[in-house]
């Protein structure tokens, strides 16, 4: 066995010169049958197979053409080196056995038997040489049964062409599949379940839904927010918020029983999350360590032009050499593996950190493990049998040893530091940030006062009352950021309250006042200790209290507090006209009044209807955005004059709070939207308006007035305001044309046609049937006229619509400008008091007002005016309003 082979035997061709025993030869012949049928020189990425023992005949024939001496001096030298190493190993084993034998037979000073020593004795120490041999053996790297490591045999002659092609397809499929999963997890990891924007939306829900009277359950006496936070399964709305609240309770702990000073009340969510993240990081590190071990093992292999493998006598395949091309190919595959692992370890950790459902957290951790093992599943399902055999029988490769100190190697220390540092970074970064956001969400939904209900009246003033289940105690956490009860009690009850639009969320008047209530300033603890003498600005005296801009929070809460929830529900049901008539019964410009207690609320409510984006948002002190200058200004009637003619919420509030400036209180003002429906209220019933009606002559407006009263009235208007009734009539038509855009399509078209005819014919359009299509016969005649007589127009009273009375058109009635054409009598609503009194002989309506349908259908009166609310009496000296530069509101 250990002697040199004679020189004569080396010259013999195709025959083995060393006998390894019959068993080794049989094993060599059996394993070689799978490799010798391929010619290694025909493959671009080739591995040359060498055999220990009898080589198969095919290989001997191929070797006979390759060299004259397959077992040359180099081969003999390698064999001698191996034999020498075996001898040294045998000697070392003998020494170790002798040491064990001596130790087992030595008497035990403590009286124990020799069997208690040796490997079972904790005092036994292995020799240093044996420990080094064990460490050397532990540095060997075995190929894993996965798509990544099996790529080392792709393209070799021993693998076969078909298996190599299939393996290339499987490797690409594995890369694409794991890359796709990595991309999906990356996109999911970036999506936090709750963001700061979502918290703002929850705060909006709390203000506008959770505490709103619209969603108040009167039978239970509970608000929607209270029902959601108590886990009421019978909520008819806000299901998303109820489910989120339950999820947060499971993750962070039950909010209703949490205590700011008791950590035991916290939920298991954060601990379970960090456990899952830590296990996931270690799992990916194990996979990455396998890739690095394979790379280092392949790196230390000798390089050659071709890759070479050898079959040992015990049936193992040894990779002796690796070509540079194959090393680059395998290294590229392993680098892709490391890149995918790097993406998965970070985004997978974020994905777990952003999972707030406890059940889903466990399932997601298992799913990530599945993604990491996709390569093993593909290998187990589709890898060819020959590739599996090569990987299974491939002998472990030697890897370089790492430095060790006291038995701890550098690689283990670095792996621990990396895993611990990454887990700590995930905790200090995404996990803690996510926990803060989740706590904000809990405070937004259930923090602060849950037991009050509020409603906003038609002019934007919030009114509120406590619910029957409200008590005097303060909640543990406050709205919106979770200040504790102790912090709240340390506040000075009467300190000036500063509205923080950005910190509290919401920039409207309603949001500000509801925030005050949500912060529990409406609870008895604050209202009982509030100094109400500091709530009002007393510079004008106690008789005229005005809400102070620097009032305490309890003052704001007390200003609009009602007795109970039913009163709040009544406020919600009041119409705009009813509220305006109640707040401003005489038609004054109350927005400028310093004496009205709710003036600040009215100003803020009106400002909230104006778009604030051009100014970048406006605060509490200057809430109105002036679009002309793009600056925030204070609210007064002059600042909102431009909205007097608009048919929107801003225009309605402007006309309701500033009726004099807009022209609601004068019958001849150009304001077209001068009806109670459009915000003017019932100013026509006020004494001032009736006085003006007493001045207006009962004659149609025209360029040349006829009666003495009409001539005198026009002279007065020309002398005082440089206007006449005819010019005011055309100003009114211009204003109506501008306001018609807000009407529905059919009403808009009808109004535009009416305005066109009134500009063309004046008041004559209302009383001259010769201008209309004939209604004196049939529908066919009407249709014939519309086709053959384009100069004729639609009848003014078509289908019974009467432009002279309220409701006949969207604007104020034309009887104010055309009393004669409208057939006015004294006592008819919106008719001058100078008109004649109706007698029994007078017709109910003029004949031309009966032409609402063709004559063959029968004629009858169009809409009739209602009776005047009251008679103001006889005429007096002309009185005109002094509201604005022109004197008649609405001119400018």
C-alpha positions in Angstrom: 0.0 0.0 0.0 2.7 2.5 0.9 5.4 1.4 -1.5 6.2 2.9 -4.9 4.9 1.3 -8.1 7.6 -0.3 -10.3 8.6 1.6 -13.3 7.7 -1.3 -15.6 4.1 -1.2 -14.5 3.8 2.5 -15.1 4.5 2.0 -18.8 1.5 -0.3 -19.2 -1.5 1.5 -20.8 -5.1 1.6 -19.5 -4.5 -0.3 -16.3 -4.6 0.9 -12.7 -1.4 0.6 -10.8 -2.7 0.7 -7.3 -5.0 -1.8 -5.9 -7.6 -0.3 -3.6 -9.5 -3.5 -2.9 -12.3 -5.3 -4.7 -15.0 -3.3 -2.9 -13.5 0.0 -4.1 -13.2 -1.3 -7.6 -16.8 -2.4 -7.7 -18.0 1.0 -6.3 -15.8 2.9 -8.8 -17.1 0.9 -11.7 -20.7 1.5 -10.6 -20.4 5.3 -10.1 -18.4 5.8 -13.2 -21.1 4.4 -15.4 -22.9 7.6 -15.1 -20.1 9.9 -16.1 -17.8 8.0 -18.7 -20.2 8.2 -21.6 -19.7 11.9 -22.2 -16.7 13.4 -23.8 -15.4 16.2 -21.6 -13.7 18.0 -24.4 -17.0 18.8 -26.2 -18.4 21.2 -23.5 -17.5 24.9 -23.2 -17.8 24.8 -19.4 -16.2 21.5 -18.7 -15.4 19.4 -15.6 -12.8 16.6 -16.1 -13.7 13.5 -14.1 -10.9 11.5 -12.4 -11.3 8.1 -10.8 -9.7 6.3 -8.0 -9.6 2.5 -8.9 -10.4 0.9 -12.2 -11.5 3.4 -14.7 -14.3 2.4 -17.1 -13.4 1.2 -20.6 -14.7 4.3 -22.3 -12.5 6.5 -20.2 -9.5 4.3 -20.8 -9.9 4.6 -24.5 -10.3 8.3 -24.3 -7.2 8.6 -22.0 -5.2 6.3 -24.4 -5.4 9.0 -27.1 -4.8 11.9 -24.6 -1.5 10.7 -23.1 0.9 7.8 -23.1 1.0 7.5 -19.3 -2.2 8.3 -17.4 -0.5 7.6 -14.1 2.7 9.7 -14.4 5.0 10.8 -11.6 2.7 13.6 -10.6 -0.1 11.2 -10.0 2.1 8.9 -8.0 3.2 11.9 -5.9 -0.3 12.8 -5.1 -1.1 9.3 -4.1 2.0 9.2 -1.8 0.9 12.5 -0.2 -2.5 11.2 0.5 -1.1 8.0 2.0 1.2 10.0 4.2 -1.7 12.1 5.4 -3.7 8.9 6.2 -0.8 7.6 8.2 -0.6 10.8 10.2 -4.3 10.6 10.9 -4.1 7.0 12.0 -1.2 7.9 14.4 -3.2 10.8 15.8 -6.2 8.5 16.3 -4.0 6.0 18.2 -2.7 8.7 20.5 -6.2 9.9 21.2 -7.4 6.4 22.0 -4.5 5.9 24.3 -5.3 9.1 26.2 -8.9 8.0 26.6 -7.8 4.5 27.8 -5.4 6.0 30.4 -8.0 8.4 31.7 -10.7 5.8 32.0 -8.5 3.5 34.0 -7.1 6.1 36.4 -8.6 5.9 40.0 -11.0 8.7 40.9 -9.9 10.6 44.0 -13.6 11.3 44.8 -14.5 7.6 44.7 -16.3 7.7 41.4 -16.0 4.9 38.9 -13.8 5.3 35.9 -16.8 5.2 33.6 -17.9 8.6 35.1 -15.0 10.2 33.5 -14.0 10.5 29.8 -16.6 12.2 27.6 -19.2 12.0 30.4 -16.9 13.8 32.9 -17.1 17.6 32.7 -13.4 17.8 33.8 -12.3 15.9 30.8 -10.5 18.0 28.2 -9.8 17.1 24.6 -6.2 17.5 23.4 -5.4 20.7 21.6 -4.6 18.8 18.4 -8.0 17.1 18.5 -9.8 20.4 19.0 -7.9 21.9 16.0 -8.9 18.9 13.9 -12.5 19.3 14.9 -12.4 23.0 14.0 -10.8 22.2 10.6 -13.7 19.7 10.0 -16.3 22.3 11.0 -14.9 24.7 8.3 -15.9 22.4 5.5 -18.8 23.6 3.4 -21.3 21.2 1.9 -23.5 22.1 -1.1 -27.1 22.7 -0.2 -30.0 21.1 -1.9 -31.2 24.3 -3.5 -31.2 26.0 -6.9 -28.4 28.4 -5.8 -25.7 25.8 -5.0 -26.7 23.2 -7.6 -25.8 25.8 -10.3 -22.1 24.8 -9.9 -22.8 21.7 -12.0 -24.7 23.5 -14.8 -23.1 23.0 -18.2 -20.7 20.2 -17.1 -20.3 17.0 -19.0 -21.2 14.9 -16.0 -24.5 16.7 -15.7 -25.6 16.3 -19.3 -26.9 18.7 -21.8 -30.6 18.2 -21.1 -30.2 18.5 -17.4 -28.1 21.7 -17.8 -30.7 23.3 -20.0 -33.5 22.5 -17.5 -31.3 23.8 -14.7 -30.7 27.1 -16.4 -34.5 27.5 -16.9 -35.1 26.6 -13.3 -32.4 29.0 -12.0 -33.9 31.8 -14.0 -37.4 30.9 -12.9 -36.2 30.9 -9.3 -34.5 34.3 -9.6 -37.7 35.8 -11.3 -40.0 34.3 -8.7 -38.0 35.4 -5.7 -37.3 38.8 -7.3 -41.1 39.2 -7.8 -41.8 38.3 -4.2 -39.1 40.7 -3.1 -40.7 43.5 -5.2 -44.1 42.8 -3.7 -42.8 42.8 -0.2 -40.9 46.0 -0.9 -44.1 47.7 -2.0 -46.0 46.3 1.0 -43.2 47.2 3.4 -43.4 50.9 2.4 -47.1 51.1 3.0 -47.8 51.9 6.6 -51.3 50.8 7.7 -51.9 54.2 9.3 -50.2 57.5 8.4 -50.3 61.0 9.8 -52.8 61.8 7.0 -55.0 58.9 8.2 -54.8 60.3 11.8 -56.0 63.6 10.4 -58.9 61.8 8.8 -59.8 60.1 12.0 -59.8 63.5 13.8 -62.1 64.8 11.1 -64.4 61.7 11.7 -64.4 62.4 15.4 -65.4 66.1 14.9 -67.9 65.7 12.1 -69.3 62.2 12.7 -68.3 60.8 16.1 -69.9 63.7 18.1 -72.4 64.9 15.6 -76.1 65.1 16.4 -76.8 63.5 13.0 -75.4 60.2 14.3 -76.5 60.5 17.9 -78.5 57.6 19.2 -81.2 59.1 21.3 -82.5 55.7 22.5 -79.1 54.8 24.1 -78.1 58.4 24.9 -74.7 57.8 23.3 -72.8 59.4 20.5 -71.3 57.5 17.6 -67.8 57.9 19.1 -68.9 56.5 22.5 -70.4 53.5 20.8 -67.4 52.8 18.7 -65.0 53.1 21.6 -67.1 50.9 23.8 -67.1 48.1 21.2 -70.8 48.4 20.4 -71.6 45.7 17.7 -74.8 47.5 16.8 -73.3 50.6 15.2 -75.1 51.4 12.0 -72.2 53.4 10.6 -68.5 53.9 11.1 -67.7 50.2 10.7 -64.1 51.0 9.6 -63.4 53.0 12.7 -64.9 50.3 14.9 -62.8 47.6 13.4 -59.7 49.7 13.6 -60.3 50.5 17.2 -60.6 46.7 18.0 -57.4 46.0 16.1 -55.5 48.8 18.0 -56.8 47.5 21.3 -55.4 44.0 20.5 -52.1 45.4 19.5 -51.5 48.3 22.0 -53.8 47.3 24.8 -57.4 48.1 25.7 -57.7 51.9 25.4 -60.5 52.0 27.9 -58.4 50.4 30.6 -55.0 51.9 29.7 -53.1 53.9 32.3 -50.4 56.3 31.5 -48.4 55.2 34.6 -48.9 51.5 34.3 -46.8 49.6 31.6 -48.7 46.4 32.3 -51.7 47.7 30.5 -49.9 47.8 27.2 -50.7 45.1 24.6 -48.5 42.4 23.2 -48.2 43.9 19.7 -44.8 45.5 20.0 -43.2 42.5 21.7 -44.6 40.1 19.2 -43.6 42.3 16.4 -40.0 42.5 17.5 -39.9 38.7 18.1 -41.1 38.1 14.6 -38.6 40.7 13.1 -35.7 39.2 15.1 -36.5 35.6 13.9 -36.9 36.8 10.3 -33.5 38.6 10.5 -31.8 35.5 11.8 -33.4 33.4 9.1 -32.2 35.6 6.3 -28.7 35.7 7.9 -28.6 31.9 7.9 -29.3 31.9 4.2 -26.8 34.7 3.5 -24.1 32.8 5.6 -24.7 29.8 3.4 -24.1 31.9 0.3 -20.9 33.4 1.7 -19.6 30.0 2.8 -20.1 28.7 -0.7 -18.4 31.7 -2.2 -15.4 31.4 0.1 -15.1 27.7 -0.4 -15.1 28.1 -4.2 -12.7 31.0 -3.9 -10.0 28.9 -2.3 -10.3 26.1 -4.9 -7.4 25.9 -7.4 -8.1 27.6 -10.7 -7.6 25.9 -14.0 -8.4 26.0 -17.6 -11.0 23.4 -17.0 -13.0 22.4 -14.0 -12.0 19.0 -12.6 -13.8 16.6 -10.3 -12.6 13.3 -8.8 -14.5 10.2 -7.6 -13.1 8.9 -4.3 -12.9 5.3 -3.2 -15.8 5.8 -0.8 -18.2 7.1 -3.6 -17.9 10.9 -3.0 -17.3 13.5 -5.7 -14.5 15.9 -5.0 -14.2 19.2 -6.9 -10.4 19.6 -7.4 -10.3 22.6 -9.8 -12.7 25.3 -10.9 -12.3 27.2 -14.1 -12.4 31.0 -13.9 -15.6 31.2 -16.1 -17.4 28.7 -13.9 -16.4 30.6 -10.8 -17.6 33.9 -12.2 -20.9 32.2 -13.2 -21.4 30.6 -9.7 -20.3 33.8 -7.9 -22.8 35.8 -10.0 -25.6 33.5 -9.0 -24.7 33.7 -5.3 -24.5 37.5 -5.5 -28.0 37.6 -6.9 -29.0 35.4 -3.9 -27.3 37.9 -1.5 -29.0 40.9 -3.2 -32.5 39.3 -2.9 -31.7 38.4 0.7 -30.7 42.0 1.4 -34.0 43.3 -0.1 -36.0 40.7 1.8 -34.3 41.3 5.2 -35.1 45.0 5.2 -38.4 45.2 3.4 -39.6 42.0 5.2 -38.8 43.6 8.5 -40.7 46.8 7.5 -43.6 44.6 6.4 -43.7 42.9 9.8 -43.3 46.2 11.6 -46.2 47.7 9.7 -48.5 44.7 10.4 -50.8 45.8 13.3 -53.1 42.8 13.3 -51.8 40.3 15.8 -53.1 37.3 13.8 -51.8 38.6 10.5 -48.4 39.3 12.1 -47.9 35.6 12.8 -49.2 34.6 9.3 -47.0 37.2 7.6 -43.9 35.9 9.4 -44.6 32.4 8.2 -45.2 33.7 4.7 -41.8 35.4 4.6 -40.1 32.2 5.6 -41.9 30.5 2.6 -40.6 33.2 0.2 -37.1 32.6 1.4 -37.4 28.8 0.8 -38.8 29.0 -2.8 -35.4 27.9 -4.2 -35.5 24.7 -2.2 -39.1 24.0 -3.3 -38.2 24.4 -6.9 -35.1 22.2 -6.5 -37.1 19.5 -4.7 -39.9 19.5 -7.3 -38.1 20.0 -10.7 -34.4 19.4 -10.4 -33.1 16.5 -12.5 -32.1 13.3 -10.7 -28.5 13.5 -12.0 -28.1 17.0 -10.5 -29.5 15.8 -7.2 -27.1 12.8 -7.2 -24.1 15.1 -7.9 -25.1 17.5 -5.1 -25.9 14.7 -2.7 -22.5 12.9 -3.3 -20.4 16.0 -3.5 -17.8 16.0 -0.8 -17.6 19.0 1.5 -15.2 21.7 0.4 -12.7 23.3 2.6 -13.2 27.0 3.6 -10.7 29.4 5.1 -10.7 29.5 8.9 -11.6 32.7 10.7 -9.6 34.0 13.6 -10.9 33.0 17.0 -10.4 34.4 20.5 -11.2 32.2 23.5 -13.1 29.9 21.2 -15.3 32.6 19.7 -14.6 33.2 16.0 -14.8 36.6 14.3 -17.6 35.6 12.0 -20.0 34.7 14.8 -19.3 38.0 16.5 -19.9 39.9 13.4 -23.1 38.0 12.6 -24.4 38.7 16.2 -23.6 42.4 16.0 -25.2 42.7 12.5 -28.4 40.9 13.6 -28.7 42.8 16.8 -27.9 46.2 15.2 -30.5 45.6 12.4 -33.1 44.6 14.9 -32.4 47.5 17.1 -32.5 49.9 14.1 -35.9 48.5 13.1 -37.2 49.0 16.7 -35.8 52.5 17.1 -37.0 53.5 13.6 -40.1 52.1 12.0 -41.5 50.2 15.0 -41.4 53.2 17.5 -42.6 55.6 14.8 -45.5 53.3 14.0 -46.3 52.9 17.6 -46.6 56.7 18.0 -48.9 56.9 15.0 -51.1 54.1 16.3 -51.4 55.8 19.7 -52.3 59.1 17.9 -55.0 57.1 16.1 -56.4 55.8 19.4 -56.4 59.3 20.9 -58.1 60.7 17.8 -60.9 58.2 18.0 -61.4 57.8 21.7 -59.4 60.5 23.5 -61.0 63.4 25.3 -64.7 63.9 25.9 -66.9 61.3 24.3 -70.2 62.3 26.0 -71.4 65.5 24.3 -73.3 66.1 21.1 -73.3 69.1 18.8 -75.0 70.5 15.8 -74.3 73.4 13.5 -77.1 75.8 12.6 -77.8 77.2 9.2 -75.4 80.2 9.6 -72.4 78.1 10.8 -72.7 78.5 14.6 -72.0 75.2 16.6 -74.4 74.4 19.5 -73.8 71.6 22.0 -75.0 69.8 25.1 -73.8 66.9 27.3 -75.4 63.5 26.8 -77.3 61.8 29.6 -74.3 59.5 30.3 -71.8 62.4 30.9 -70.2 62.6 34.3 -67.9 65.0 36.1 -64.7 62.9 35.9 -62.0 63.6 33.3 -60.9 61.0 30.8 -57.4 59.4 31.3 -56.1 60.6 27.9 -57.1 63.8 26.1 -57.8 64.7 22.5 -55.9 64.9 20.1 -52.4 63.9 21.3 -53.1 62.0 24.5 -52.2 64.4 27.2 -52.8 62.8 30.6 -55.4 63.7 33.1 -52.8 64.9 35.5 -51.4 67.3 32.9 -54.9 68.6 32.2 -55.7 69.3 35.9 -52.5 71.3 36.3 -53.7 73.8 33.7 -55.0 77.2 34.8 -58.7 77.1 34.0 -59.0 80.8 33.3 -55.9 81.3 31.1 -56.5 82.7 27.6 -57.1 79.9 25.1 -55.2 80.1 21.9 -56.6 78.2 18.9 -53.9 75.9 17.4 -55.2 75.1 14.0 -52.2 73.1 12.9 -51.7 71.2 16.2 -55.4 70.3 16.7 -56.3 69.7 13.1 -59.1 71.5 11.3 -59.2 75.2 10.3 -62.9 76.0 10.3 -64.9 77.7 13.1 -66.8 74.4 13.8 -63.5 72.5 14.0 -62.1 75.0 16.5 -65.1 74.9 18.8 -65.5 71.2 18.7 -61.8 70.8 19.5 -62.4 72.8 22.6 -65.2 70.4 23.7 -63.1 67.4 22.8 -60.4 68.6 25.0 -62.9 68.3 27.9 -63.2 72.1 28.5 -66.9 71.6 28.6 -66.8 69.2 31.5 -68.1 70.4 34.9 -64.6 70.5 36.2 -63.8 73.5 34.0 -67.2 75.1 33.8 -67.6 75.1 37.6 -64.2 76.8 38.1 -64.5 79.2 35.2 -64.5 83.0 35.9 -67.1 84.2 33.5 -66.3 87.9 34.2 -63.2 87.3 32.1 -65.1 85.9 29.2 -66.4 89.2 27.8 -64.8 92.4 26.7 -66.2 94.9 29.2 -64.8 98.1 27.7 -68.3 99.1 26.5 -69.8 98.4 29.9 -71.6 95.4 31.4 -74.8 96.2 29.5 -73.1 95.3 26.1 -71.0 92.2 26.6 -68.9 91.1 23.7 -67.0 87.8 23.5 -63.3 88.5 24.1 -60.8 87.3 21.5 -58.6 86.2 24.5 -61.2 84.4 26.5 -60.5 81.2 28.3 -61.5 77.8 26.8 -64.4 77.4 29.3 -65.8 80.7 27.9 -65.9 79.3 24.4 -67.5 76.1 25.6 -70.1 78.0 27.7 -71.1 80.4 25.0 -73.1 77.9 22.9 -74.1 75.3 25.5 -77.7 74.2 25.5 -79.7 72.3 28.1 -79.9 68.8 26.6 -79.5 66.8 23.4 -83.1 67.5 22.2 -82.4 71.2 22.0 -79.4 70.5 19.8 -81.5 68.4 17.5 -83.9 71.3 17.1 -81.1 73.6 16.1 -80.1 71.1 13.4 -83.6 71.1 12.0 -84.0 74.9 11.7 -83.9 76.3 8.1 -81.6 79.1 6.9 -84.5 81.5 6.6 -85.7 80.8 10.1 -82.3 81.3 11.6 -81.7 84.6 9.7 -85.2 85.9 10.7 -84.4 85.0 14.4 -80.9 86.5 14.4 -81.6 89.6 12.3 -85.3 90.4 12.4 -85.0 94.1 11.5 -82.6 93.7 8.6 -79.5 95.5 10.0 -75.8 95.0 9.1 -75.2 93.1 12.3 -71.8 91.8 11.1 -70.4 95.2 12.0 -72.1 95.4 15.4 -69.8 95.2 18.4 -72.7 94.4 20.7 -73.9 91.0 19.4 -72.7 88.2 21.5 -72.3 85.8 18.6 -70.7 88.2 16.2 -67.4 86.4 16.3 -69.1 83.1 15.4 -71.0 84.7 12.5 -67.8 86.2 11.1 -65.9 82.9 11.4 -68.7 81.0 9.9 -69.0 83.3 6.9 -65.2 83.3 6.4 -65.2 79.5 6.4 -67.3 79.5 3.2 -64.7 81.4 1.3 -61.8 79.4 -0.4 -58.6 80.0 1.6 -56.2 78.3 -0.7 -55.1 81.6 -2.5 -53.9 82.9 0.8 -52.4 79.6 2.0 -54.9 79.3 4.8 -56.0 81.9 7.4 -56.1 81.8 11.2 -58.5 82.7 13.9 -57.7 86.4 14.2 -58.0 87.2 10.4 -60.0 84.3 9.0 -61.2 85.8 5.7 -59.1 85.3 2.5 -59.2 88.4 0.2 -58.8 86.9 -3.3 -57.9 90.3 -4.8 -54.9 90.9 -2.6 -54.3 87.2 -1.6 -54.1 88.2 2.1 -56.0 87.3 5.2 -58.2 90.1 6.6 -60.8 90.6 9.3 -64.4 90.0 8.5 -66.9 92.9 8.2 -69.6 93.9 5.7 -67.3 96.0 3.6 -64.8 93.1 3.2 -67.6 90.7 1.9 -69.4 93.2 -0.3 -68.2 91.4 -3.4 -70.3 88.4 -2.4 -73.7 90.2 -2.2 -74.8 89.0 -5.7 -73.5 85.4 -5.6 -76.0 82.5 -5.4 -73.9 80.3 -3.0 -73.5 79.9 0.7 -71.1 82.9 1.0 -73.7 85.1 -0.8 -76.5 83.9 1.4 -74.6 84.6 4.6 -73.5 88.0 3.3 -77.0 89.1 2.5 -78.3 87.7 5.8 -75.7 89.5 8.0 -75.3 92.7 5.8 -78.8 93.2 4.2 -78.4 97.0 4.1 -75.1 97.0 2.3 -76.3 94.4 -0.2 -79.7 96.0 -0.9 -82.2 93.7 0.7 -84.0 96.5 2.5 -84.9 98.6 -0.5 -87.4 97.5 -3.1 -85.6 99.3 -6.1 -82.0 98.0 -5.3 -80.3 96.2 -8.2 -80.0 93.1 -6.0 -81.7 90.3 -7.9 -81.5 87.7 -5.2 -83.5 89.8 -2.7 -85.8 87.1 -1.4 -85.9 85.3 2.0 -84.8 82.1 0.3 -81.6 83.8 -0.9 -80.7 85.1 2.6 -82.4 88.5 2.9 -84.9 87.1 5.4 -88.2 88.9 6.0 -86.8 92.4 5.7 -89.8 93.3 3.5 -92.0 93.2 6.6 -89.8 95.7 8.5 -91.0 99.2 8.9 -88.1 100.8 6.9 -88.8 98.6 3.9 -92.5 99.5 4.0 -91.7 103.2 4.2 -89.7 102.8 1.0 -92.6 101.0 -0.7 -94.7 104.0 0.3 -92.4 106.2 -1.8 -92.4 104.2 -5.0 -94.9 105.5 -7.6 -97.3 103.1 -9.2 -96.0 103.5 -12.7 -93.8 101.3 -14.9 -90.2 102.3 -15.1 -89.4 103.9 -18.4 -87.0 106.5 -19.9 -89.7 109.1 -19.8 -91.9 109.0 -16.7 -95.5 110.3 -17.2 -97.2 110.9 -13.8 -96.2 113.7 -11.5 -95.3 111.3 -8.7 -93.0 109.3 -11.0 -91.4 112.5 -12.4 -90.8 113.8 -8.9 -89.4 110.5 -7.7 -86.9 110.3 -10.6 -85.8 113.8 -10.0 -85.1 113.0 -6.4 -83.1 109.9 -7.4 -81.2 111.9 -10.0 -80.4 114.7 -7.5 -79.4 112.5 -4.6 -77.9 109.4 -6.3 -77.5 110.2 -10.0 -79.9 107.4 -10.8 -83.4 106.9 -12.1 -85.9 104.0 -11.9 -85.1 103.1 -15.5 -81.4 102.9 -14.8 -82.0 100.9 -11.6 -84.2 98.5 -13.6 -81.4 97.8 -16.0 -78.9 97.4 -13.2 -81.3 94.8 -11.8 -81.4 93.0 -15.1 -77.6 92.9 -15.2 -77.4 91.5 -11.7 -80.0 88.9 -12.6 -78.1 87.9 -15.7 -74.9 87.4 -13.6 -76.7 85.4 -10.9 -78.5 83.1 -13.4 -75.4 80.9 -13.8 -76.2 79.2 -10.5 -79.7 78.1 -11.6 -80.4 74.6 -13.0 -80.2 74.3 -16.7 -83.9 74.7 -17.6 -84.4 77.5 -15.1 -81.2 79.2 -16.4 -82.4 79.1 -20.0 -85.8 80.5 -19.0 -84.3 83.3 -17.0 -81.9 84.2 -19.8 -84.7 84.5 -22.3 -86.8 86.6 -19.9 -83.9 89.0 -19.3 -83.3 89.3 -23.1 -87.0 90.2 -23.7 -87.1 92.7 -20.8 -84.0 94.5 -22.1 -85.6 94.6 -25.5 -89.2 95.6 -24.7 -89.0 96.8 -21.1 -92.2 96.5 -19.0 -94.2 96.3 -22.2 -93.2 92.6 -22.5 -95.4 91.9 -19.5 -98.6 93.5 -20.8 -98.6 93.6 -24.6 -100.0 90.4 -26.2 -99.1 91.7 -29.7 -95.5 90.9 -28.9 -96.2 87.2 -28.2 -97.0 84.2 -30.2 -100.8 83.9 -30.7 -102.6 82.1 -27.9 -106.0 83.0 -29.4 -106.5 79.7 -31.2 -104.8 76.3 -31.0 -101.5 74.6 -30.3 -101.0 74.2 -34.0 -101.3 78.0 -34.5 -98.7 78.5 -31.7 -96.3 76.1 -33.4 -96.9 77.8 -36.8 -96.2 81.2 -35.3 -92.9 80.0 -33.8 -91.7 78.9 -37.2 -93.0 81.7 -39.4 -92.8 84.8 -37.2 -89.3 85.0 -35.6 -90.0 88.5 -34.3 -92.7 87.2 -31.9 -91.6 85.9 -28.4 -92.9 83.4 -25.9 -95.8 84.7 -23.8 -94.8 86.2 -20.5 -97.3 84.1 -18.6 -96.8 80.8 -20.4 -98.0 77.8 -18.3 -99.2 80.1 -15.6 -95.7 81.4 -14.6 -95.9 85.1 -13.5 -92.8 87.1 -13.3 -94.6 89.8 -11.3 -95.0 87.7 -8.1 -92.7 85.8 -5.8 -92.0 82.3 -7.0 -92.7 83.2 -10.7 -89.0 83.6 -11.2 -85.8 83.0 -9.2 -85.4 86.7 -8.6 -87.4 89.4 -6.8 -90.8 90.2 -8.5 -91.0 92.6 -11.4 -94.0 94.3 -9.8 -91.5 96.6 -8.0 -90.3 98.1 -11.3 -93.4 97.4 -13.5 -96.5 97.8 -11.2 -98.8 98.9 -14.1 -97.9 96.0 -16.4 -98.2 93.6 -13.5 -101.8 94.9 -12.7 -100.8 95.9 -9.1 -103.4 97.0 -6.5 -102.8 98.5 -3.1 -102.5 95.6 -0.6 -100.9 93.2 -3.1 -97.6 91.9 -1.9 -94.6 93.7 -3.5 -96.8 96.4 -5.1 -96.3 100.1 -4.3 -98.7 101.5 -1.8 -99.6 104.3 -4.2 -101.5 101.8 -6.5 -105.3 102.0 -6.5 -107.4 100.0 -4.2 -109.1 97.0 -5.6 -112.9 97.3 -6.0 -115.6 94.6 -6.6 -115.9 95.5 -10.3 -112.2 94.9 -11.0 -111.2 91.6 -12.6 -109.3 89.2 -10.6 -106.4 89.6 -13.1 -106.0 91.4 -16.4 -107.0 89.5 -19.6 -103.4 89.3 -20.9 -102.4 87.4 -17.7 -104.9 84.8 -18.5 -103.2 83.7 -21.7 -101.2 80.8 -20.1 -102.4 78.2 -22.7 -104.0 78.3 -26.1 -107.6 79.5 -26.0 -109.1 76.2 -26.9 -107.8 74.8 -23.6 -109.5 77.6 -21.7 -108.0 80.7 -20.1 -107.4 81.4 -16.4 -105.3 83.7 -14.3 -101.6 83.1 -13.8 -100.0 83.1 -10.4 -101.6 85.7 -8.1 -99.7 87.9 -5.6 -100.3 87.3 -1.9 -101.7 89.9 0.4 -99.3 92.4 1.9 -98.1 91.5 5.3 -99.4 94.9 6.7 -100.3 98.4 5.6 -97.7 101.0 6.4 -100.2 103.9 6.0 -100.1 107.1 4.0 -97.2 108.5 2.1 -94.6 110.5 3.9 -91.5 112.5 2.9 -89.1 110.3 0.8 -86.7 108.4 2.9 -83.8 106.5 1.2 -81.2 104.3 2.9 -77.7 105.6 3.4 -75.8 102.3 3.0 -72.8 102.6 0.8 -71.6 105.4 -1.4 -74.7 105.4 -3.6 -77.2 105.3 -0.7 -79.1 102.4 -2.2 -77.6 99.1 -1.2 -76.3 96.8 -3.9 -75.4 99.5 -6.4 -71.7 99.0 -5.9 
